[in-house]
Amino acid sequence: MLDNHYEMQEEKLKMQSMENRIKRLEFEEQRARKMEEAANKRAENMIDARKRHFEDLLVKKNHYMNVHYEENKQREINLKRRLETKSMI
């Protein structure tokens, strides 16, 4: 009878330790999921920031190209006017 009692206590301890292990594994799994979600969110934010930066660079490049084009166009017009005024004199 005493052996039976000790066996029951041992079984209870084993069950309790297994339950604790399962709870710990579930907790670790949830924590891993949260960390994965946070890492994915940071990665998405970095990708979005890179896209915005690239788009800003393209806008700036196009702006400066347009300014340069307009300056060259104006230079050509000025040169034509100078040549026309020289030829008239």
Secondary structure as UniProt FT lines:
FT   HELIX           2..88
//
